[in-house]
Amino acid sequence: MVSQTSRKYSNEFLNIGVDASALGMSNAVVASSNDVNSGYWNPAGLVHIEDSEIAIMHSSYFANIANYNYIAFAMPLDDRSSVGLSLIRFGVDDILDTTKLIDQQGVINYDRINLFSAVDYALTFSYARRLPITGLNYGVNAKVIRRIIGDFASSWGFGLDVGIQFESNDWKFGLMARDITTTFNTWAIDADRLQDIKDAIPGQNQEEPEATELTLPKLQLGMSKLFTFNHDYTLRTEVDVICRFEENNDVISSSVVSINPALGLEFGYTDLVFFRAGVGNFQNELQIDNSQSLTFQPNFGVGFKYKGLFLDYAFTDIGDQSAALYSNVFSLKIDLSIFR
């Protein structure tokens, strides 16, 4: 019999986010995303690209222990549709495998220590199209997920996302539905390596993990507006609401759904320099004395645009409000029309 479970944090690496400009706005971009990175945030936004675009990003987490890398490509098919392809790698490398550190005679032998990696991959194909209704677009993602934990275990997964954007009178609205079919991961566990783990710590880790995980759907709704002042100054604002169908520590939480808001701002000067700020990830955290306190995650970022080159930086987890280590994120986007 194959066991199966729905996990709150399955495939959590897919919730980190891409593009430093979006991260600087605390991920509040589902309504306004309109470039190659829309394949991640809302595939409906891909219809706005006018030529082929590529994007790359690198960031480190947990004091540089984990590395997150992303590359994407998108291109218009015609004046009504576009496609995109993206690859994410999140990995912790050079982990010490000490399961064989002590031999059968009880002797410690450091030569028996090996290194392994725990790596997650996600390959996403995106398609977007304009609908006959003016200002209304939709997009679809098909995701293939590969997760590898050394030679201990590996899994394959598949999932679907659907996104919608609508624009009217300078207002933009967006809806991103992730994992609408409940994304699954099917694990293959090496029995011999599992036995090594059991032998390494007697009486612990005795049960074999579930073979199949299901990731529950998540909705993100957004509303955005761009303000222009004296032609040279712009202010893009967006408010998003993230809904998970589970009970957790979000600022609004019930047994049916948990809701977390995010706010992002981007100030631009002459379409050349951009300053960004955002706040999100509001959590009700339980303290030692059983009282609750509200924590949040503020971010900020800067960006520079020159012709078709976009260089962005984001500094996240400022002030360590959410008890997580801060991260520096860099990303580059290139509009390939500059080479024609």
SVG drawing of the C-alpha trace seen along z (x, -y; Angstrom):
<svg xmlns="http://www.w3.org/2000/svg" viewBox="-15 -68 55 73">
<polyline fill="none" stroke="black" stroke-width="0.4" points="0.0,0.0 1.3,-3.5 0.9,-6.0 -0.1,-9.6 -0.3,-12.8 -1.1,-16.5 1.7,-18.6 1.5,-22.3 5.1,-22.9 5.6,-20.4 7.6,-22.0 8.1,-25.1 11.1,-26.2 8.6,-27.2 7.1,-29.8 10.4,-31.7 9.9,-33.9 12.0,-35.1 13.2,-38.5 14.8,-41.0 12.4,-43.7 9.4,-41.6 11.1,-40.5 11.9,-44.1 8.1,-44.7 7.5,-41.7 6.1,-39.6 3.1,-42.0 3.2,-41.8 0.6,-39.4 -1.5,-42.1 1.3,-44.2 3.8,-41.5 4.3,-42.0 7.7,-40.5 9.6,-37.3 9.3,-36.7 5.5,-36.6 6.0,-32.9 6.5,-32.6 4.3,-35.3 1.3,-35.3 1.7,-33.7 -1.1,-35.9 1.4,-38.8 3.5,-37.2 1.2,-38.7 2.7,-42.1 6.2,-41.3 7.0,-42.7 10.2,-40.7 12.2,-37.8 13.4,-38.3 15.7,-36.3 16.2,-36.6 18.6,-35.2 18.7,-35.4 21.0,-34.3 20.4,-34.5 21.7,-32.8 19.8,-31.8 20.6,-30.7 24.0,-32.4 25.0,-31.2 24.2,-27.6 21.5,-27.3 21.7,-28.7 18.8,-29.6 19.3,-30.0 16.8,-30.9 16.8,-31.3 13.9,-32.1 13.1,-32.8 10.0,-34.1 8.9,-35.2 5.7,-36.3 4.1,-33.9 1.9,-36.6 0.1,-39.7 -2.2,-37.7 -0.1,-35.0 3.3,-34.3 5.2,-31.3 7.9,-31.0 10.3,-28.5 11.9,-28.7 14.2,-26.6 14.7,-26.9 17.4,-25.2 17.4,-25.4 20.1,-23.4 22.2,-22.7 25.6,-21.2 28.5,-19.5 26.4,-18.1 28.3,-15.7 27.0,-12.1 28.0,-10.7 25.8,-7.6 28.9,-5.4 31.2,-7.4 31.3,-4.7 32.1,-1.2 30.7,2.1 33.4,2.3 32.4,-1.1 35.5,-2.9 35.2,-6.4 36.7,-6.6 36.6,-10.1 37.5,-8.6 34.0,-7.1 32.4,-10.6 31.1,-11.5 29.5,-14.6 26.0,-14.8 23.6,-17.4 19.9,-18.1 18.6,-19.7 15.2,-20.8 14.5,-21.6 11.4,-23.0 11.0,-23.3 8.0,-25.4 6.4,-25.8 4.1,-28.8 1.5,-29.9 -0.4,-33.1 -3.1,-34.6 -5.3,-37.7 -9.0,-37.1 -11.5,-38.8 -12.6,-41.0 -10.4,-44.1 -7.9,-44.1 -8.5,-40.4 -5.6,-37.9 -5.0,-34.4 -2.0,-32.1 -1.2,-28.5 1.8,-26.9 2.8,-23.2 5.5,-22.3 7.8,-19.4 9.5,-19.0 12.6,-16.9 13.9,-16.6 17.1,-14.7 18.5,-14.0 21.9,-12.5 21.5,-8.8 19.0,-8.5 15.8,-9.4 14.5,-11.2 11.1,-12.2 9.3,-13.4 6.3,-15.7 3.9,-17.5 1.5,-20.4 -0.5,-23.1 -1.0,-26.9 -3.6,-29.2 -3.4,-33.0 -5.7,-35.9 -5.0,-39.6 -7.5,-42.4 -6.8,-46.1 -9.3,-48.9 -8.9,-52.7 -5.2,-52.5 -6.2,-49.9 -4.8,-46.3 -6.2,-43.2 -4.6,-39.8 -5.4,-36.3 -2.8,-33.5 -4.0,-30.0 -1.0,-27.7 -1.2,-23.9 -4.8,-23.9 -4.7,-20.1 -2.8,-19.6 0.8,-19.2 2.1,-15.7 5.6,-14.3 6.2,-10.6 9.3,-9.5 11.7,-6.6 13.6,-5.8 16.7,-3.7 16.2,-0.9 19.9,-0.3 20.5,-3.9 17.4,-4.1 18.9,-1.2 22.2,-3.2 20.2,-6.0 18.4,-3.6 21.7,-2.0 23.4,-5.4 21.0,-6.4 19.5,-3.3 15.9,-3.7 15.4,-6.8 14.2,-7.4 12.6,-4.0 9.7,-4.7 9.9,-5.0 8.6,-8.4 5.5,-8.7 6.0,-7.8 3.7,-10.5 3.2,-14.1 0.4,-16.5 0.8,-20.3 -2.5,-22.1 -3.7,-24.9 -2.9,-28.5 -4.5,-31.7 -2.9,-35.1 -5.1,-38.1 -3.7,-41.6 -4.8,-45.1 -2.3,-47.7 -2.2,-51.2 0.5,-53.3 0.7,-57.0 2.7,-59.5 4.0,-62.8 5.4,-65.5 6.2,-62.9 9.5,-62.0 8.3,-60.4 6.2,-57.3 4.8,-55.4 3.5,-51.9 1.5,-50.5 0.1,-47.0 -1.8,-45.2 -2.0,-41.4 -3.8,-38.9 -2.4,-35.4 -4.8,-32.6 -3.8,-29.1 -6.4,-26.4 -5.0,-25.3 -4.7,-26.6 -1.4,-28.2 0.1,-31.3 -1.0,-33.8 -2.5,-37.1 -6.0,-35.8 -6.3,-32.0 -9.2,-29.5 -9.6,-25.8 -10.8,-26.5 -8.4,-29.2 -5.5,-31.4 -5.0,-34.9 -1.9,-37.0 -1.6,-40.5 1.4,-42.0 2.0,-45.6 4.6,-46.8 5.7,-50.2 8.0,-51.1 9.2,-54.7 10.7,-55.4 12.6,-58.3 12.8,-58.9 12.2,-55.2 15.9,-54.8 16.2,-54.3 13.8,-52.5 13.5,-52.3 11.3,-49.6 9.9,-48.7 7.4,-46.2 6.0,-44.4 4.4,-41.0 4.5,-37.6 2.5,-38.8 2.5,-36.0 1.0,-35.6 3.8,-34.0 3.4,-32.2 5.8,-33.4 7.3,-31.4 4.7,-33.0 1.9,-31.8 1.2,-35.3 1.0,-36.1 2.9,-38.8 2.6,-40.0 5.7,-39.7 6.2,-40.8 8.9,-40.8 9.9,-44.2 12.0,-44.3 13.5,-46.9 15.3,-47.1 16.8,-49.2 16.9,-48.8 18.5,-50.3 17.4,-50.2 19.4,-51.1 17.8,-50.5 16.9,-46.8 19.1,-45.9 17.5,-45.7 19.7,-45.1 17.9,-44.7 18.9,-44.1 16.7,-43.2 17.5,-43.1 15.0,-40.9 14.1,-40.1 15.3,-43.5 15.7,-43.7 15.2,-39.9 11.5,-40.5 10.4,-37.0 13.4,-35.3 14.9,-34.4 18.3,-35.3 18.4,-38.2 19.2,-37.6 20.8,-39.5 19.2,-38.9 20.5,-40.0 18.8,-39.6 19.3,-40.5 16.8,-40.9 17.6,-41.4 15.3,-42.4 16.9,-40.7 15.6,-43.4 18.6,-45.5 20.8,-43.1 18.8,-43.6"/>
</svg>
